[in-house]
C-alpha cells in the first residue's frame, strides 16, 4: 500500500484507473474471437462458405451502422452515467449460449445463420465498442488518466487471446464461443461494482462555447468540409484493412493446414499485440510530435503496405510477418481518430460525431464490401483480392495526405 501511495493519482486507484483497464481487457476479448478466429470456426465447424462468412460480417457492420448513431447520441446525453455499457455487458455474457444453443442447432441453413449471428454480434461488438470507447475517453478527462494507457488493455487481451483461442480451437472447438461469456461476466462485474469516476470534476465534460448536443448542430457538423473529408478517408482505408483481417486466418491455413498452423498463426497474432501494447504506452509522446492528422495518414500507409505484403505472400512466413505488422498501426487507430475529432469538432457532440464517422462510416463500407470481398476470395483467390484492397487503400492514403484538415489542437495530448 505504501508503494501505491507514492504513485501519482489516479494511477494508484483501482476504481478510477485499473478497473478501466480490466474492463477493456475483458470486453475486447470479443474482437480477436470474432475478427480473427470466427471465420475459421464458421468454415470448419458450421459449414459456412467464405461468402457466408462475408455475409455474417456484413450483417455485423449493418447492425453497427444502425445502432452506433443511437448509442452515440444517447452517450452525449447521459455523459458519465453507465447505462449503455451495462447493457452491452449483459449482452456479452449471453454470447456463448447464443452460439451453442441457438446458432449451431440451425446447421445447414447457413444463410439464416449468417444473418442472425451477424446482427447479434454487430450490436454487441460493432455498436458497443464505440459506446465504450467514448465513455472511457470522457472519463479520462474526468479522472485525469492517459486514455491510451487504458486502451492498452485491448492490446494486453490481444496477445493473451490468440493463445487462448488457438488452444480452444485445437481442443474444445464446439465450446469456443463460451469464452465470450466468461470474459463478458468479468466485464459486467467491473462495470457494475468497480468502475468509478471523480464526481467533483464532471465539469470538464461540457464545452461552454458550444450548444449542447442537438439534431441541428449535428447536421451542421455532418455537412462541414472537415467531416466529409474525414469520412471519405475512413471509408477507403480502415474497413478494407479490417475486412482483410477477417479471413487472414483462412489465408494462413492455405500454406499450413493443420493444428500446428493454428498455433503458429496464434503466435504471430500475439507478437502483433505485444508490438501494439508497446505502441500504446509511447503513443502520447509520438502524437505530441506528429499530431493526430499525420498519425492518421501514417496509419493508412502502414495498412497499404500490409495488404500488399499479403497479396504477394509466397509462404506462411510472409503472411505471419504481415500479421505482425498490424501492431504498428493499431495504436494509431485506437488514438488518432478520437483525438482528431476532439481537435476539429464540437466537444459536446463527441460521441455522436465519433459514432457517425469512425463507427457508422466504417460499418457502411464493411456492410457493402464484406460479402463482395468474401466472394472475391472464392472466385479470384486471396492474392488477387488482397492486391485490389492494397491498391484502393493506397489511393485513399494519398487522398488523406493531401486533403485531411488539421485541427486547432492537433499536436496536443488527449488528456489536457
C-alpha positions as CSV (number, residue, x, y, z in Angstrom):
1,X,0.0,0.0,0.0
2,X,2.9,2.4,0.7
3,X,4.1,1.8,-2.8
4,X,0.7,2.7,-4.3
5,X,0.6,5.9,-2.3
6,X,3.8,7.1,-4.0
7,X,2.2,6.6,-7.4
8,X,0.6,9.7,-8.9
9,X,-3.2,9.8,-8.8
10,X,-5.3,8.3,-10.4
11,X,-2.8,5.5,-11.3
12,X,-2.9,4.4,-7.6
13,X,-6.6,3.8,-7.7
14,X,-8.3,0.6,-8.7
15,X,-11.7,2.1,-9.2
16,X,-10.6,5.2,-11.1
17,X,-7.9,3.6,-13.3
18,X,-7.1,-0.1,-13.1
19,X,-10.8,-1.2,-13.3
20,X,-11.0,0.5,-16.7
21,X,-8.0,-1.5,-18.0
22,X,-9.6,-4.8,-16.8
23,X,-12.9,-3.7,-18.4
24,X,-11.1,-3.1,-21.7
25,X,-9.3,-6.4,-21.5
26,X,-12.5,-8.4,-20.7
27,X,-14.9,-6.7,-23.2
28,X,-12.4,-6.6,-26.1
29,X,-11.8,-10.3,-25.9
30,X,-14.7,-10.4,-28.4
31,X,-12.6,-8.8,-31.1
32,X,-9.9,-11.4,-31.6
33,X,-12.5,-14.2,-31.2
34,X,-14.7,-12.7,-33.9
35,X,-12.4,-10.7,-36.2
36,X,-9.5,-13.2,-36.3
37,X,-10.8,-16.7,-35.5
38,X,-14.6,-16.9,-36.1
39,X,-14.2,-17.2,-39.9
40,X,-12.0,-20.3,-39.4
41,X,-14.5,-21.8,-36.9
42,X,-17.5,-21.0,-39.1
43,X,-16.0,-22.6,-42.2
44,X,-14.7,-25.7,-40.4
45,X,-17.5,-26.4,-37.8
46,X,-20.6,-24.6,-39.0
47,X,-20.3,-25.4,-42.7
48,X,-20.0,-21.8,-43.9
49,X,-18.5,-20.9,-47.3
50,X,-16.2,-17.8,-47.4
51,X,-19.2,-15.9,-48.9
52,X,-21.3,-16.9,-45.9
53,X,-18.6,-15.6,-43.6
54,X,-18.6,-12.4,-45.6
55,X,-22.4,-12.1,-45.2
56,X,-22.1,-12.6,-41.4
57,X,-19.6,-9.8,-41.2
58,X,-21.7,-7.6,-43.4
59,X,-24.6,-8.1,-41.0
60,X,-22.4,-7.2,-38.1
61,X,-21.5,-4.0,-39.9
62,X,-25.1,-3.3,-40.7
63,X,-26.2,-3.6,-37.1
64,X,-23.2,-1.5,-36.0
65,X,-24.3,1.1,-38.6
66,X,-27.9,1.1,-37.2
67,X,-27.0,1.1,-33.5
68,X,-24.0,3.3,-33.3
69,X,-25.7,6.7,-34.0
70,X,-28.3,5.9,-31.3
71,X,-25.6,4.9,-28.9
72,X,-23.6,8.0,-29.7
73,X,-26.5,10.4,-29.3
74,X,-27.5,8.7,-26.0
75,X,-23.9,8.8,-24.8
76,X,-23.8,12.6,-25.4
77,X,-27.0,12.9,-23.4
78,X,-26.1,10.7,-20.4
79,X,-22.3,11.5,-20.3
80,X,-20.8,9.8,-17.2
81,X,-23.8,7.5,-16.5
82,X,-23.1,3.8,-17.2
83,X,-26.5,2.6,-18.6
84,X,-25.2,1.9,-22.1
85,X,-22.1,0.0,-21.1
86,X,-24.1,-2.0,-18.5
87,X,-26.5,-3.0,-21.3
88,X,-23.6,-4.1,-23.5
89,X,-22.0,-6.1,-20.6
90,X,-25.2,-8.1,-20.1
91,X,-25.4,-9.0,-23.8
92,X,-21.7,-10.0,-23.8
93,X,-22.5,-12.7,-21.1
94,X,-25.1,-14.2,-23.4
95,X,-22.8,-14.8,-26.4
96,X,-21.8,-18.4,-25.5
97,X,-25.3,-19.7,-25.1
98,X,-26.4,-17.9,-28.2
99,X,-23.8,-19.6,-30.4
100,X,-24.1,-23.2,-29.0
101,X,-27.8,-23.4,-28.2
102,X,-29.3,-21.2,-31.0
103,X,-26.9,-20.9,-33.9
104,X,-25.3,-24.4,-34.1
105,X,-28.6,-26.3,-34.0
106,X,-29.5,-24.5,-37.2
107,X,-26.6,-26.1,-39.0
108,X,-27.3,-26.5,-42.7
109,X,-29.2,-23.2,-43.1
110,X,-26.1,-21.1,-43.3
111,X,-27.8,-18.1,-44.9
112,X,-30.1,-17.6,-41.9
113,X,-27.3,-18.4,-39.5
114,X,-25.1,-15.8,-41.1
115,X,-27.7,-13.1,-40.8
116,X,-28.7,-13.8,-37.2
117,X,-25.2,-14.2,-36.0
118,X,-24.1,-11.0,-37.7
119,X,-27.0,-8.9,-36.3
120,X,-26.5,-10.1,-32.7
121,X,-22.7,-9.8,-32.7
122,X,-22.9,-6.5,-34.6
123,X,-25.0,-5.0,-31.8
124,X,-22.6,-6.1,-29.1
125,X,-19.3,-5.6,-30.9
126,X,-19.6,-3.1,-33.7
127,X,-22.2,-0.9,-32.0
128,X,-21.0,-1.5,-28.4
129,X,-17.3,-0.7,-29.0
130,X,-18.0,2.9,-29.9
131,X,-20.1,3.5,-26.8
132,X,-17.5,2.0,-24.5
133,X,-14.6,3.9,-26.2
134,X,-16.3,7.3,-26.0
135,X,-17.3,6.7,-22.3
136,X,-13.7,5.9,-21.4
137,X,-12.4,8.8,-23.4
138,X,-14.7,11.1,-21.4
139,X,-13.8,9.6,-18.1
140,X,-10.1,10.0,-18.9
141,X,-10.7,13.8,-18.7
142,X,-12.7,13.4,-15.5
143,X,-10.3,11.1,-13.7
144,X,-7.1,12.5,-15.3
145,X,-5.6,9.4,-16.8
146,X,-4.0,8.8,-20.2
147,X,-6.7,7.3,-22.4
148,X,-4.1,5.4,-24.4
149,X,-2.9,3.6,-21.3
150,X,-6.4,2.4,-20.6
151,X,-6.8,1.3,-24.2
152,X,-3.6,-0.7,-23.8
153,X,-5.9,-3.2,-22.1
154,X,-7.0,-4.1,-25.6
155,X,-3.5,-5.0,-26.7
156,X,-2.9,-7.0,-23.5
157,X,-6.0,-9.0,-24.4
158,X,-4.7,-9.1,-27.9
159,X,-1.6,-11.0,-27.1
160,X,-3.3,-13.3,-24.5
161,X,-6.4,-14.1,-26.5
162,X,-4.7,-15.7,-29.5
163,X,-3.0,-18.3,-27.3
164,X,-6.3,-19.0,-25.6
165,X,-8.2,-19.1,-28.9
166,X,-5.7,-21.3,-30.5
167,X,-5.8,-23.7,-27.6
168,X,-9.7,-23.8,-27.5
169,X,-9.9,-24.3,-31.3
170,X,-7.5,-27.2,-31.1
171,X,-9.1,-28.9,-28.0
172,X,-12.7,-28.0,-27.5
173,X,-13.8,-26.2,-30.7
174,X,-17.6,-26.5,-30.1
175,X,-17.3,-24.6,-26.8
176,X,-15.1,-21.9,-28.4
177,X,-17.6,-19.1,-28.0
178,X,-18.2,-19.7,-24.3
179,X,-15.0,-17.8,-23.7
180,X,-17.0,-14.7,-24.6
181,X,-19.5,-15.4,-21.8
182,X,-16.7,-15.8,-19.3
183,X,-14.9,-12.6,-20.3
184,X,-18.3,-10.8,-20.6
185,X,-19.1,-11.8,-17.0
186,X,-15.8,-10.2,-15.8
187,X,-16.7,-7.1,-17.8
188,X,-20.1,-7.0,-16.2
189,X,-18.7,-7.2,-12.7
190,X,-16.2,-4.4,-13.4
191,X,-18.8,-2.1,-14.8
192,X,-21.4,-2.7,-12.1
193,X,-19.2,-2.7,-9.0
194,X,-15.8,-1.2,-9.6
195,X,-15.7,1.4,-12.5
196,X,-15.9,4.8,-10.8
197,X,-15.3,8.5,-11.8
198,X,-14.4,11.7,-9.9
199,X,-17.7,13.4,-9.1
200,X,-16.0,16.7,-8.4
201,X,-14.6,17.0,-11.9
202,X,-17.6,16.4,-14.2
203,X,-17.5,20.0,-15.4
204,X,-14.7,19.1,-17.9
205,X,-17.2,17.2,-20.0
206,X,-19.1,20.3,-21.0
207,X,-18.0,22.7,-23.7
208,X,-19.5,26.1,-22.7
209,X,-18.5,27.7,-26.0
210,X,-20.9,25.5,-28.0
211,X,-24.5,24.4,-27.7
212,X,-25.4,21.2,-26.0
213,X,-25.9,18.3,-28.4
214,X,-28.9,18.7,-30.7
215,X,-30.0,17.5,-34.1
216,X,-29.5,20.9,-35.8
217,X,-25.9,21.1,-34.5
218,X,-25.1,17.5,-35.6
219,X,-26.5,18.1,-39.1
220,X,-24.3,21.2,-39.4
221,X,-21.2,19.3,-38.3
222,X,-22.0,16.5,-40.8
223,X,-22.3,18.9,-43.7
224,X,-18.9,20.5,-42.9
225,X,-15.9,20.0,-45.2
226,X,-13.8,18.6,-42.4
227,X,-16.4,15.9,-41.6
228,X,-16.9,14.9,-45.3
229,X,-13.2,14.5,-46.0
230,X,-12.7,12.6,-42.8
231,X,-15.4,10.1,-43.6
232,X,-14.2,9.7,-47.2
233,X,-10.8,8.9,-45.8
234,X,-12.2,6.3,-43.4
235,X,-14.3,4.6,-46.0
236,X,-11.4,3.7,-48.1
237,X,-8.8,2.6,-45.5
238,X,-9.9,1.2,-42.2
239,X,-12.7,-1.0,-43.4
240,X,-10.5,-2.6,-46.1
241,X,-7.9,-3.5,-43.5
242,X,-10.5,-4.9,-41.1
243,X,-12.2,-6.9,-43.9
244,X,-8.8,-8.3,-44.8
245,X,-8.3,-9.3,-41.1
246,X,-11.5,-11.3,-41.2
247,X,-10.0,-14.1,-43.2
248,X,-6.3,-13.9,-42.8
249,X,-6.5,-17.0,-40.6
250,X,-8.0,-18.9,-43.5
251,X,-5.4,-17.5,-45.8
252,X,-2.7,-18.7,-43.4
253,X,-4.2,-22.2,-43.5
254,X,-3.7,-22.4,-47.3
255,X,0.1,-22.5,-46.5
256,X,0.0,-24.7,-43.4
257,X,-3.3,-26.5,-43.0
258,X,-3.1,-28.3,-39.6
259,X,-3.3,-27.7,-35.9
260,X,0.3,-26.5,-35.9
261,X,-0.8,-23.9,-38.4
262,X,-3.5,-22.7,-36.0
263,X,-0.9,-22.3,-33.2
264,X,1.7,-20.6,-35.4
265,X,-0.9,-18.1,-36.5
266,X,-1.8,-17.5,-32.9
267,X,1.8,-16.8,-32.1
268,X,2.1,-14.3,-34.9
269,X,-1.0,-12.5,-33.6
270,X,0.4,-12.5,-30.1
271,X,3.6,-10.8,-31.3
272,X,1.4,-8.3,-33.2
273,X,-0.3,-7.4,-30.0
274,X,2.9,-7.1,-28.0
275,X,4.1,-4.6,-30.6
276,X,0.7,-2.8,-30.3
277,X,1.0,-2.7,-26.5
278,X,4.4,-1.1,-26.6
279,X,3.0,1.4,-29.1
280,X,0.0,2.3,-26.8
281,X,2.5,3.2,-24.0
282,X,4.5,5.6,-26.1
283,X,1.8,6.9,-28.4
284,X,1.1,10.1,-26.3
285,X,4.7,11.2,-26.9
286,X,4.5,10.3,-30.6
287,X,1.3,12.1,-31.2
288,X,2.7,15.2,-29.4
289,X,5.4,15.3,-32.1
290,X,3.4,14.4,-35.3
291,X,-0.2,15.3,-34.5
292,X,-3.4,13.4,-34.9
293,X,-3.8,14.3,-38.6
294,X,-0.4,13.0,-39.6
295,X,-0.9,9.9,-37.4
296,X,-4.0,9.1,-39.5
297,X,-2.0,9.4,-42.7
298,X,0.8,7.2,-41.5
299,X,-1.7,4.6,-40.3
300,X,-3.2,4.4,-43.8
301,X,0.1,3.9,-45.4
302,X,1.0,1.1,-43.0
303,X,-2.3,-0.6,-43.8
304,X,-1.5,-0.3,-47.5
305,X,1.9,-1.9,-47.1
306,X,0.4,-4.7,-45.1
307,X,-2.2,-5.5,-47.6
308,X,0.3,-5.5,-50.5
309,X,2.5,-7.9,-48.4
310,X,-0.4,-10.3,-48.1
311,X,-1.1,-10.1,-51.8
312,X,2.5,-11.1,-52.7
313,X,3.0,-13.7,-50.0
314,X,4.5,-17.0,-51.2
315,X,4.7,-18.8,-47.8
316,X,3.3,-18.7,-44.3
317,X,6.3,-16.7,-43.0
318,X,5.3,-13.6,-45.1
319,X,1.7,-13.9,-44.0
320,X,2.8,-14.1,-40.4
321,X,5.1,-11.0,-40.9
322,X,2.2,-9.1,-42.4
323,X,0.0,-10.1,-39.4
324,X,2.7,-8.8,-37.0
325,X,2.9,-5.5,-39.0
326,X,-0.7,-4.8,-37.9
327,X,0.8,-4.0,-34.5
328,X,2.3,-0.8,-35.9
329,X,-0.9,0.8,-37.0
330,X,-3.1,-0.4,-34.1
331,X,-2.1,2.3,-31.6
332,X,-2.6,5.0,-34.3
333,X,-6.1,3.6,-35.0
334,X,-7.0,3.5,-31.3
335,X,-6.0,7.0,-30.5
336,X,-5.8,9.3,-33.6
337,X,-9.4,9.3,-34.8
338,X,-10.9,10.3,-31.4
339,X,-8.1,12.8,-30.8
340,X,-8.7,14.2,-34.3
341,X,-12.5,14.5,-33.6
342,X,-11.7,16.4,-30.3
343,X,-9.4,18.8,-32.1
344,X,-11.7,19.5,-35.0
345,X,-15.3,19.2,-33.9
346,X,-17.7,20.4,-31.1
347,X,-16.7,18.5,-27.9
348,X,-20.4,18.3,-26.9
349,X,-21.1,16.3,-30.0
350,X,-18.0,14.0,-29.5
351,X,-19.8,10.6,-29.1
352,X,-22.2,11.4,-31.9
353,X,-19.6,12.5,-34.4
354,X,-17.4,9.6,-33.4
355,X,-20.3,7.1,-33.9
356,X,-21.2,8.7,-37.3
357,X,-17.6,8.6,-38.6
358,X,-15.3,6.0,-37.1
359,X,-18.2,3.7,-36.4
360,X,-21.0,4.2,-38.9
361,X,-19.0,5.2,-41.9
362,X,-16.7,2.2,-41.3
363,X,-19.7,0.0,-40.9
364,X,-21.2,1.3,-44.2
365,X,-18.1,0.3,-46.1
366,X,-17.9,-3.1,-44.3
367,X,-21.6,-3.8,-44.9
368,X,-21.2,-3.1,-48.7
369,X,-17.8,-4.8,-49.2
370,X,-17.5,-7.7,-46.7
371,X,-19.8,-10.0,-48.7
372,X,-18.2,-8.8,-52.0
373,X,-14.7,-9.4,-50.8
374,X,-15.7,-12.7,-49.2
375,X,-16.9,-13.8,-52.6
376,X,-13.7,-12.5,-54.1
377,X,-11.7,-14.9,-52.0
378,X,-13.7,-17.7,-53.5
379,X,-13.6,-16.6,-57.1
380,X,-10.4,-14.5,-57.5
381,X,-8.3,-16.1,-54.8
382,X,-6.6,-14.4,-51.8
383,X,-3.6,-13.0,-53.7
384,X,-5.6,-11.0,-56.2
385,X,-8.2,-9.9,-53.7
386,X,-5.5,-8.5,-51.3
387,X,-3.8,-6.8,-54.2
388,X,-7.0,-4.9,-55.1
389,X,-7.6,-4.0,-51.5
390,X,-4.0,-2.7,-51.1
391,X,-4.2,-0.5,-54.2
392,X,-7.5,1.0,-53.1
393,X,-6.2,1.7,-49.6
394,X,-3.1,3.3,-51.0
395,X,-5.2,5.7,-53.1
396,X,-7.2,6.8,-50.1
397,X,-4.0,7.2,-48.0
398,X,-2.7,9.7,-50.7
399,X,-6.1,11.4,-50.6
400,X,-5.7,11.9,-46.8
401,X,-2.2,13.2,-47.1
402,X,-3.5,15.9,-49.4
403,X,-6.9,16.8,-48.1
404,X,-7.3,15.8,-44.5
405,X,-7.6,19.1,-42.4
406,X,-5.6,19.8,-39.3
407,X,-7.3,20.6,-36.0
408,X,-6.6,23.6,-33.8
409,X,-5.1,21.5,-31.1
410,X,-3.9,18.7,-33.3
411,X,-0.5,18.1,-31.6
412,X,-1.7,18.3,-28.0
413,X,-2.2,15.3,-25.9
414,X,-5.7,13.9,-25.5
415,X,-5.7,14.4,-21.7
416,X,-5.2,18.2,-21.3
